[in-house]
Amino acid sequence: MIIQYRMFTMISLIGCMLLAGCDSNETKVAVQSSAQPTLQTIPTLPPSSTVVASAAPTSLPDPVIPSSQPTPAATAVPSPAALASPAQPSESQQPATPKASSTKPPAASPKPQPIPVRLFPASILTMDRQEGLGMQDGKLLYTKNTGKTWEVKIPDGMQIKDRLLAADFLSPFLGFAYYLTDAKQPKLVATQWLQDSSGLPAHWKTAVLPTEEAWETSTNISVYSNLSLTYPDPSYALLTSSPAAGLMGKSLYRTDDQGTSWQRVSDISSAINGYPTGIAFPHSNDGWITATYHGPDKFPLFRTQDGGKTWAVQHVEIPDEFKNGYANTFSPVFDQEGDQHGLFIAQFALGDSRTYVPYETHDGGNTWLPLKYQLTDVQESPIYQFDNMIEGRAISTDGKSIYTMRTYNKEDWQQIVPNIILKDAKQFFLNMDGFGWVLLNGHLKITMDGGRTWSAP
């Protein structure tokens, strides 16, 4: 027994030496005994060590590992290959996705704003050295810097979808704008911009015209108006339909209280032949309608002396050289300093030739006489026109000349040579003080020297 015990002890010591010594770094392992299990130690590996495995003697009893502890061989003694090249964790062993950060993400960049559309009027209604009104796509435009920029102006009581049909302004605060409301049963309304006691813009006054015919509230009507410059003289509005099979509806409206209310005067469709070009009422009941009429039997100048209830063709002298042609007439203007003096333009057509002849009155329109100051090869009305100071202006067909005339001076047309070509002008205005503007190829040009030099506003 003593010899066997010594042999067992020697074998145990040799086993400990093969396991790199019993006194190195220690890891506690439970070893089964007949009593309560106690913790013994086995060596652990330094992080950078390389272990060479050696089989234990078959006579060495295996330790018993409690089921609650992990197997030491699987965790404490990795193989050399495992240490040399650590394996990547499998998909099931990937670390858990970290929780989302509580830090707020950066604020989203502001959405790009649409580039503003440049507003520009298709037609100019009125403009002085600073303020002006224009019209584009059924909207009223306003400028306060001589046309450099424009903004949409929506009168009080109007909605953005209501459509501007026509307007007649002598200044931003003297005139009417005619709208068709956007409704199942549309209404035709007239609105005007008022000033306060200090001359600053105030509110808009709007009134409904009492229309009776369906065509009067269609989108393709035209409105011609006459503005009364003095109270209590009335203002008039002439409505016309689009021509259908040569027929055109025509109706006349009147306001006696500066646009607060309107009354329908009459249907004048059968009384006015041709297509109206304008209307003028220098007095309460005395007025004219001009028209285009391609027939040699009538000169289209129609007059009323009872406020528009009845109309008749007014006889005027026709120069002999034009009697075989036909004539178009354009609305009379009366001198604001003396309403007995007035003038209208007649265009006589002979073949391809067009000649413009001004007719003048000094007795309030009872008689009209042609002036000798005729023009040919000029752009048509409204480029060729007279204002309410009986100042005439025109542009040649080729756009290389401007013509002006002052009837008070009893002088013929005077020629001005502009610094740019004004061919195919759409609108043109030139004041006696030298200020003027022209709408040319979609651009606005301004002059301050009577039409000699033109530039962008």
Residue pairs with C-beta under 8 A, 6 or more apart in sequence:
11 57
11 59
11 60
12 60
15 56
15 57
15 60
16 22
18 54
18 56
19 42
19 43
19 54
20 43
21 43
22 41
22 43
24 43
24 44
25 43
25 44
25 45
25 46
26 41
26 42
26 43
26 44
27 41
27 42
27 43
27 44
27 72
27 76
28 39
28 40
28 41
29 39
29 40
29 41
29 42
29 63
29 65
29 72
30 37
30 38
30 39
30 40
30 63
30 64
30 65
30 66
30 69
31 37
31 38
31 40
31 63
31 64
32 63
32 64
37 66
42 72
42 76
44 76
45 51
45 76
45 77
45 78
50 80
50 83
51 77
51 78
51 80
51 83
52 80
53 77
53 79
65 71
65 72
89 95
119 136
119 141
119 149
119 150
119 151
119 152
120 134
120 136
120 150
120 442
120 444
121 134
121 135
121 136
121 141
121 150
121 439
122 134
122 135
122 136
122 137
123 134
123 135
123 136
123 426
123 427
123 439
124 132
124 133
124 134
124 135
124 147
124 427
124 429
124 437
124 439
124 444
125 132
125 133
125 134
125 135
125 167
125 168
125 169
125 175
126 132
126 133
126 169
126 170
126 171
126 172
126 175
127 133
127 134
127 143
127 146
127 147
127 429
127 437
128 171
128 435
129 146
129 435
130 144
130 145
130 146
131 142
131 143
131 144
131 171
131 172
132 142
132 143
132 146
132 147
132 172
133 140
133 141
133 142
133 143
133 153
133 167
133 169
133 172
133 175
134 140
134 141
134 142
134 143
134 150
135 141
135 164
135 167
138 163
138 164
138 165
139 152
139 164
140 152
140 153
140 154
140 155
140 164
140 167
140 177
141 150
141 151
141 152
141 153
142 150
142 151
142 152
142 153
142 172
143 149
143 150
143 151
145 457
146 446
146 457
147 437
147 444
147 446
147 457
148 457
154 160
155 177
155 179
155 191
155 193
155 204
155 206
156 191
156 203
156 204
156 205
156 206
157 189
157 191
157 204
157 206
158 179
158 181
158 189
158 191
158 204
158 206
159 181
159 182
161 182
162 179
162 180
162 181
162 182
163 179
163 180
163 182
163 219
164 177
164 178
164 179
165 178
165 179
165 180
165 188
165 219
165 221
165 222
165 223
166 177
166 178
166 222
166 223
166 224
166 225
167 175
167 176
167 177
167 178
168 175
168 176
168 223
168 224
168 225
168 226
168 227
169 175
169 176
169 177
170 227
170 229
170 388
172 193
172 201
173 192
173 193
173 194
173 195
173 201
174 227
174 229
175 192
175 225
175 227
176 190
176 191
176 192
176 225
176 227
176 235
176 237
176 259
177 190
177 191
177 192
178 188
178 189
178 190
178 191
178 223
178 225
178 237
179 188
179 189
179 190
179 191
180 186
180 187
180 188
180 217
180 219
181 187
181 188
181 189
185 217
186 217
187 208
187 209
187 211
187 217
188 208
188 209
188 211
188 216
188 217
188 221
188 239
189 206
189 207
189 208
189 209
190 206
190 207
190 209
190 237
190 255
190 259
190 262
191 204
191 205
191 206
191 207
191 259
192 204
192 205
192 258
192 259
193 201
193 202
193 204
194 202
194 203
194 204
194 205
195 201
195 202
196 202
205 259
205 260
207 255
207 259
207 260
207 261
207 262
208 262
209 216
209 237
209 253
209 262
209 264
210 262
210 263
210 264
211 217
211 239
211 251
211 264
212 251
212 264
213 249
213 251
213 267
215 221
215 241
215 249
216 239
216 241
216 249
216 251
218 241
220 241
220 242
221 239
221 240
221 241
221 242
222 239
222 240
222 242
222 276
223 237
223 238
223 239
224 237
224 238
224 240
224 276
224 277
224 278
224 279
224 331
225 235
225 236
225 237
225 238
225 279
226 235
226 236
226 237
226 279
226 280
226 281
226 287
227 235
228 234
228 235
228 258
228 281
229 336
231 258
232 256
232 257
233 281
233 283
233 284
234 254
234 255
234 256
234 281
234 284
234 307
235 254
235 255
235 258
235 259
235 281
236 252
236 253
236 254
236 265
236 279
236 281
236 287
236 308
237 252
237 253
237 254
237 255
237 262
238 250
238 251
238 252
238 253
238 276
238 279
238 289
239 249
239 250
239 251
239 252
239 253
240 248
240 249
240 250
240 275
240 276
241 248
241 249
241 250
242 248
243 275
247 269
248 269
248 275
249 267
249 269
250 267
250 268
250 269
250 271
250 272
250 276
251 264
251 265
251 266
251 267
251 268
251 269
252 264
252 265
252 266
252 268
252 308
253 262
253 263
253 264
253 265
254 262
254 263
254 265
254 307
254 308
255 261
255 262
255 263
256 263
265 307
265 308
265 309
266 308
266 309
268 308
268 311
271 302
271 310
271 311
272 289
272 291
272 302
272 311
273 291
273 293
273 295
273 298
273 300
274 291
274 292
274 293
274 294
274 300
275 291
275 292
275 293
276 289
276 290
276 291
277 290
277 291
277 292
277 328
277 329
277 330
277 331
277 381
278 289
278 290
278 330
278 331
278 332
279 287
279 288
279 289
279 290
279 331
280 287
280 288
280 331
280 332
280 333
280 334
280 342
280 344
281 287
281 288
282 332
282 334
282 339
282 342
282 364
282 365
283 339
283 364
284 307
285 304
285 305
285 306
285 307
285 308
286 303
286 304
286 305
286 364
286 365
287 303
287 304
287 307
287 308
288 301
288 302
288 303
288 304
288 314
288 331
288 332
288 344
288 365
289 302
289 304
289 311
290 300
290 301
290 302
290 329
290 330
290 331
290 332
290 344
291 300
291 302
291 328
291 329
292 300
292 328
292 329
293 300
293 326
293 327
293 328
294 326
295 326
296 323
296 324
296 325
296 326
298 313
299 313
299 315
299 316
299 318
299 327
299 329
299 346
300 313
300 327
300 328
300 329
301 313
301 314
301 316
301 329
301 344
301 368
302 311
302 312
302 313
302 314
303 311
303 312
303 313
303 314
303 365
304 310
304 311
304 312
314 368
316 359
316 368
316 370
317 368
317 369
317 370
318 327
318 348
318 370
319 348
319 357
319 370
322 348
322 350
322 355
322 357
324 350
325 348
325 349
325 350
325 351
326 348
326 349
327 346
327 347
327 348
327 349
328 346
328 347
328 349
329 344
329 345
329 346
329 347
330 344
330 345
330 346
330 347
330 381
330 382
330 385
331 344
332 342
332 343
332 344
332 361
332 365
333 342
333 343
333 344
333 386
333 387
333 388
333 390
334 341
334 342
334 388
335 341
335 342
335 388
335 389
335 390
336 388
336 389
337 389
339 364
340 361
340 362
340 363
340 364
341 360
341 361
341 362
341 390
342 360
342 361
342 364
342 365
342 390
343 358
343 359
343 360
343 361
343 386
343 390
343 392
343 407
344 358
344 359
344 368
345 356
345 357
345 358
345 359
345 381
345 384
345 385
345 386
346 356
346 357
346 358
346 359
346 370
347 354
347 355
347 356
347 357
347 380
347 381
348 354
348 355
348 356
348 357
353 376
354 376
354 380
355 374
355 375
355 376
356 374
356 375
356 376
356 378
356 384
356 394
357 370
357 371
357 374
358 370
358 371
358 373
358 386
358 392
358 407
359 368
359 369
359 370
359 371
360 368
360 369
360 371
360 407
361 367
361 368
361 369
371 407
373 405
373 412
373 413
375 384
375 394
375 403
375 413
377 396
377 397
377 398
378 384
378 394
378 395
378 396
378 397
378 403
379 394
379 395
379 396
379 397
379 399
379 424
379 425
379 428
382 427
382 428
383 394
383 395
383 425
383 427
383 428
384 392
384 393
384 394
384 395
385 392
385 393
385 394
385 428
386 392
386 393
387 431
389 432
390 406
390 407
390 408
391 404
391 405
391 406
391 407
391 431
391 432
392 403
392 404
392 405
392 406
392 407
392 413
393 402
393 403
393 404
393 405
393 428
393 429
393 430
394 402
394 403
394 404
394 413
395 401
395 402
395 403
395 422
395 425
395 428
395 438
396 402
396 403
397 423
398 421
398 423
399 421
399 422
399 423
399 424
399 425
400 417
400 418
400 421
400 422
400 423
401 415
401 416
401 417
401 418
402 415
402 416
402 417
402 418
402 422
402 430
402 451
403 413
403 414
403 415
403 416
404 413
404 414
404 416
404 430
404 450
404 451
405 411
405 412
405 413
405 414
406 432
416 450
416 451
416 452
417 452
418 447
418 451
418 452
418 453
418 454
419 452
419 453
419 454
420 445
420 454
422 428
422 438
422 440
422 454
424 440
424 441
425 438
425 439
425 440
426 439
426 440
427 437
427 438
427 439
428 436
428 437
428 438
428 439
429 436
429 437
429 438
430 436
430 447
430 450
430 451
434 447
434 448
434 449
434 450
435 446
435 447
435 448
436 446
436 447
436 450
436 451
437 444
437 445
437 446
437 447
438 444
438 445
438 447
438 454
443 456
444 456
444 457
445 454
445 455
445 456
446 454
446 455
446 456
446 457
447 453
447 454
447 455
